[in-house]
Amino acid sequence: MIVGVTGASGHLGNVVCRKLLEKGYQVRVLCRKDTRPFEDLNVEKFQGDVLDKDAVDSFVKGCDYIIHSAAIISIHGDPTGIVFRTNTEGPKNIADACIKHKIKRMIHVSSTHAVMELPFETPFDETRPYKQKGSFAYDFSKSTGEQLMLDYFRNKELDGFVVRPSSVIGPFDFRPSEIGKALLDFYNRKIPMLPPGGYNFIDVRDISETIANSLEKGRRGEVYLLSGVYYSMKDFAQIVHHASGKKVPKMVMPFWFLKMLLPFVKLYGKIKSESCFYH
């Protein structure tokens, strides 16, 4: 069986490829320029972009399964619209090609950022309401893309489902990812204070194992929340300390201070708008 993986040069994508190869699948990857993550892997390489319909068509043709993990992650907004286009038109192009070439199954990799964090007092599960326009650009784009794919899976001739990972962490993080950068910042003592709250972290190898298994076990039209363990940022910093021996900040930044910084963060986002991260 041939499995096509988009976003294969990203953190999750390249580990998914490794897991698929372990399980005996043939792997085909769609990548743009960065081929470092799979230089040591026996994969078939296709160069192209998910917004290029011709490239997508060539990539999908001949595959049995498609895992779509390509997306643009941006913490600086979306002034050019490329984040929204890539995270919505991209999966649509893949889905259309899957229908055309009668692909057996498509897996769409979404994100917990697609749904609302509030209310905190109720379980965070697959039924959470979606983020709406006015949310962070990346969040809204993933929300729209996920809903678009569920419409394909439930109402059109395409067998597929959605996986919704929380914060991905682990090895083979070549670029690195935003979480990888944060770990390096902790290690290099570039973070003077800790933000309040925390996050749910999941090992990239666990996600990849789940995705590989779900090629056969997943159910059409479902959403699967892939989560791990919740850590406060203070606890997370201590884990970095114990693993590296480096000193980490102990003081937690109050919410009022974060709100005071928000205008400066927005200004920085405009200046650094080209720093979108493609995976």
C-alpha positions as CSV (number, residue, x, y, z in Angstrom):
1,M,0.0,0.0,0.0
2,I,1.2,3.5,-0.9
3,V,0.6,6.2,1.6
4,G,1.0,9.9,0.6
5,V,2.0,12.3,3.3
6,T,1.7,16.1,2.9
7,G,3.7,18.3,5.2
8,A,6.3,15.6,5.4
9,S,9.1,17.9,6.2
10,G,7.4,19.2,9.3
11,H,7.8,17.7,12.8
12,L,4.8,15.5,12.8
13,G,4.9,14.7,9.1
14,N,8.4,13.2,9.1
15,V,7.7,11.1,12.2
16,V,4.5,9.8,10.6
17,C,6.6,8.8,7.6
18,R,9.0,6.9,9.9
19,K,6.2,5.1,11.6
20,L,4.6,4.1,8.3
21,L,7.8,2.7,7.0
22,E,8.2,0.7,10.2
23,K,4.8,-0.8,9.5
24,G,5.7,-1.8,6.0
25,Y,3.9,0.8,4.0
26,Q,5.4,2.5,0.9
27,V,5.6,6.2,1.5
28,R,5.3,9.1,-0.9
29,V,5.9,12.7,0.4
30,L,4.9,16.1,-0.9
31,C,7.4,18.7,0.1
32,R,8.4,22.2,-0.9
33,K,12.2,22.7,-0.4
34,D,13.3,21.2,2.9
35,T,14.2,17.5,2.4
36,R,16.4,17.1,5.5
37,P,13.8,15.3,7.6
38,F,13.6,12.3,5.3
39,E,17.1,12.2,3.7
40,D,17.7,8.9,5.6
41,L,14.3,7.5,4.7
42,N,13.3,5.4,1.7
43,V,10.5,7.6,0.5
44,E,9.3,8.8,-2.9
45,K,9.6,12.5,-3.1
46,F,7.3,14.9,-5.0
47,Q,8.1,18.6,-4.9
48,G,5.1,20.9,-4.8
49,D,2.7,23.0,-2.9
50,V,-0.8,22.1,-1.7
51,L,-2.1,25.2,-3.4
52,D,-0.9,23.9,-6.8
53,K,-3.7,21.7,-8.1
54,D,-1.5,20.1,-10.8
55,A,1.2,19.2,-8.3
56,V,-1.4,17.8,-5.9
57,D,-3.0,15.8,-8.7
58,S,0.3,14.2,-9.6
59,F,1.1,13.5,-6.0
60,V,-2.2,11.8,-5.1
61,K,-2.5,9.7,-8.3
62,G,-1.4,6.2,-7.5
63,C,-1.7,6.4,-3.7
64,D,-3.9,4.2,-1.7
65,Y,-4.2,6.5,1.4
66,I,-3.5,10.2,2.0
67,I,-2.4,11.8,5.3
68,H,-2.8,15.5,5.0
69,S,-0.6,17.3,7.7
70,A,0.6,20.3,5.6
71,A,-0.3,23.6,7.1
72,I,1.1,27.0,7.9
73,I,1.5,27.8,11.6
74,S,1.6,31.5,12.3
75,I,1.9,33.3,15.6
76,H,2.1,36.7,13.8
77,G,-1.3,36.9,12.2
78,D,-2.1,36.5,8.5
79,P,-1.6,39.9,6.7
80,T,-1.3,38.3,3.2
81,G,-4.0,35.7,3.6
82,I,-1.6,32.8,2.9
83,V,-2.2,31.1,6.2
84,F,-6.0,30.9,5.6
85,R,-5.6,29.9,2.0
86,T,-3.1,27.1,2.8
87,N,-5.1,25.7,5.7
88,T,-8.4,25.7,3.8
89,E,-7.8,25.6,0.1
90,G,-4.9,23.2,0.6
91,P,-7.0,20.4,2.2
92,K,-9.8,21.0,-0.3
93,N,-7.4,20.5,-3.2
94,I,-6.1,17.3,-1.6
95,A,-9.7,16.1,-1.0
96,D,-10.8,16.8,-4.6
97,A,-7.8,14.9,-5.9
98,C,-8.6,12.0,-3.6
99,I,-12.1,11.8,-5.0
100,K,-10.9,12.0,-8.6
101,H,-8.3,9.2,-8.1
102,K,-10.6,7.0,-5.8
103,I,-8.3,7.1,-2.8
104,K,-9.3,4.5,-0.2
105,R,-9.1,6.9,2.8
106,M,-7.9,10.4,3.7
107,I,-6.8,11.5,7.2
108,H,-6.9,15.3,7.9
109,V,-4.6,16.5,10.6
110,S,-6.3,19.4,12.4
111,S,-5.4,21.0,15.8
112,T,-6.9,21.6,19.2
113,H,-6.5,25.3,18.3
114,A,-9.5,24.8,16.0
115,V,-11.9,24.8,18.9
116,M,-12.7,26.9,21.9
117,E,-10.7,26.6,25.1
118,L,-13.5,27.9,27.3
119,P,-15.3,27.0,29.5
120,F,-12.5,25.5,31.6
121,E,-14.9,23.8,34.0
122,T,-16.2,21.3,31.4
123,P,-14.2,18.4,29.8
124,F,-12.2,19.3,26.7
125,D,-13.5,16.8,24.2
126,E,-14.4,16.4,20.5
127,T,-17.7,18.3,20.9
128,R,-16.1,21.7,21.7
129,P,-17.5,24.6,19.5
130,Y,-15.3,25.8,16.7
131,K,-13.3,29.0,16.8
132,Q,-15.0,31.8,14.8
133,K,-13.8,34.8,12.7
134,G,-12.0,37.2,15.0
135,S,-10.0,34.4,16.7
136,F,-6.2,34.2,16.0
137,A,-5.6,33.7,12.3
138,Y,-4.1,30.2,12.6
139,D,-6.9,29.0,14.9
140,F,-9.7,30.3,12.6
141,S,-8.0,28.8,9.5
142,K,-7.7,25.3,11.2
143,S,-11.3,25.6,12.4
144,T,-12.5,26.4,8.8
145,G,-10.3,23.7,7.3
146,E,-11.5,21.0,9.7
147,Q,-15.2,21.8,9.1
148,L,-14.6,21.8,5.3
149,M,-13.0,18.3,5.5
150,L,-15.8,16.9,7.7
151,D,-18.3,18.1,5.1
152,Y,-16.3,16.1,2.5
153,F,-16.1,13.0,4.7
154,R,-19.8,13.0,5.7
155,N,-21.5,14.2,2.6
156,K,-19.3,13.4,-0.4
157,E,-17.7,10.3,-1.9
158,L,-14.6,10.4,0.3
159,D,-13.8,8.1,3.2
160,G,-11.9,10.0,5.8
161,F,-11.8,11.5,9.3
162,V,-10.1,14.1,11.3
163,V,-7.4,13.8,14.0
164,R,-7.0,16.7,16.3
165,P,-3.6,16.7,18.2
166,S,-2.7,19.0,21.1
167,S,0.8,20.4,21.5
168,V,3.3,18.1,19.7
169,I,6.7,17.5,21.3
170,G,9.5,15.0,20.8
171,P,12.4,14.0,18.5
172,F,13.1,14.6,14.8
173,D,12.2,18.3,15.2
174,F,14.5,19.5,12.5
175,R,13.6,23.2,12.0
176,P,12.6,23.4,14.9
177,S,8.9,23.8,15.6
178,E,7.5,26.5,17.8
179,I,7.6,24.2,20.8
180,G,11.1,23.2,19.8
181,K,12.1,26.8,19.8
182,A,10.6,27.3,23.2
183,L,12.6,24.4,24.6
184,L,15.8,25.9,23.1
185,D,14.9,29.3,24.6
186,F,14.5,27.6,28.0
187,Y,17.8,25.8,27.5
188,N,19.6,29.0,26.5
189,R,17.9,31.0,29.3
190,K,16.2,33.5,27.0
191,I,12.9,33.3,28.9
192,P,13.0,35.6,32.0
193,M,9.5,34.8,33.3
194,L,6.9,32.1,32.8
195,P,3.5,32.7,31.3
196,P,0.5,31.7,33.4
197,G,-1.5,28.6,32.6
198,G,-0.2,25.5,30.8
199,Y,-0.9,23.2,27.9
200,N,-1.5,19.5,27.0
201,F,1.6,18.0,25.5
202,I,1.7,14.8,23.5
203,D,4.8,12.9,22.2
204,V,5.1,13.0,18.4
205,R,5.8,9.3,18.3
206,D,2.4,8.5,20.1
207,I,0.6,10.7,17.5
208,S,2.3,9.0,14.6
209,E,1.5,5.5,16.0
210,T,-2.1,6.5,16.3
211,I,-2.3,8.0,12.8
212,A,-0.6,5.0,11.2
213,N,-3.0,2.6,13.1
214,S,-6.0,4.7,12.1
215,L,-5.5,4.0,8.4
216,E,-7.3,0.7,9.1
217,K,-9.2,1.4,12.3
218,G,-10.6,5.0,12.0
219,R,-14.3,5.6,11.3
220,R,-15.5,7.8,8.5
221,G,-16.6,11.3,9.5
222,E,-15.2,11.1,13.0
223,V,-13.0,13.5,14.9
224,Y,-10.4,12.0,17.2
225,L,-8.8,14.1,19.9
226,L,-5.1,13.1,20.3
227,S,-3.9,14.4,23.7
228,G,-1.3,13.6,26.2
229,V,-0.5,15.1,29.6
230,Y,-1.3,18.6,30.9
231,Y,1.6,20.6,32.4
232,S,1.5,24.1,33.8
233,M,4.3,26.2,32.4
234,K,6.0,26.1,35.8
235,D,6.0,22.3,35.8
236,F,7.1,22.2,32.2
237,A,10.1,24.5,33.0
238,Q,11.1,22.1,35.8
239,I,11.1,19.2,33.4
240,V,13.4,21.1,31.2
241,H,15.6,21.9,34.2
242,H,15.8,18.2,35.2
243,A,16.5,17.1,31.7
244,S,19.2,19.7,30.9
245,G,20.6,20.8,34.2
246,K,20.0,24.4,33.1
247,K,18.4,27.0,35.4
248,V,14.9,28.0,34.4
249,P,12.7,30.9,35.5
250,K,10.5,30.4,38.5
251,M,8.4,33.6,38.5
252,V,5.0,33.4,36.7
253,M,4.0,36.5,34.7
254,P,0.6,37.9,35.8
255,F,-2.2,38.2,33.3
256,W,-2.4,42.0,33.7
257,F,1.2,42.2,32.6
258,L,0.5,40.1,29.5
259,K,-2.5,42.3,28.6
260,M,-0.2,45.4,28.9
261,L,2.2,43.8,26.4
262,L,-0.5,42.9,23.9
263,P,-0.1,46.1,21.7
264,F,3.6,45.5,21.4
265,V,3.0,41.8,20.5
266,K,0.7,42.9,17.7
267,L,3.2,45.5,16.4
268,Y,5.9,42.8,16.5
269,G,3.6,40.5,14.6
270,K,3.2,43.1,11.8
271,I,7.0,43.5,11.6
272,K,7.6,39.8,11.5
273,S,4.6,38.8,9.4
274,E,6.9,36.9,7.0
275,S,7.8,34.4,9.8
276,C,5.0,32.0,9.1
277,F,6.1,28.4,9.7
278,Y,5.1,25.9,7.0
279,H,4.9,22.3,7.9
